[in-house]
């Protein structure tokens, strides 16, 4: 008899200790021992933070997706001018835009569309 395989979501953690803490919290949440808000706090504190992207990396994400700056901007819900400034290094993406860019870099543009 084979043991059932447990699948763990593909998640990047800050360290092995944070991974263990997050997995325990996830099990406690599934059992109803901790609420959704507490689980969200564990998610935020245990997962690897999004790192800044160089202008060249932003351009590479867009070119890999075979998108113009205008279409890429619409996918990110920003202006074309802002995408241009990111790619020239005049401004840096932050917050939700940086998170979307990181997802597009890691999983492809379809992950954010």
C-alpha angles and dihedrals in degrees: 000000000000123000117243113257116240114213120210119200114254098257131156115223131197091237143343090265091054090048091054093046091049093049091051090048090049091053091047090050091050089051091050095247094121129034130239094259092054090048090053090053089053090049092053096044098043103042123087112263119243111259126221117268124225117235089249091054092052091050090047091053090052094045092047087054088050092231133143117236089255095054092042089051091053091051089054094040093238134111125275088238090058093051088050091051091049091052092049092047094243092122135016125225116241142176116004094000092056091048091051091048091050090051091048090049094049102037105018132258093288089070090070101035 
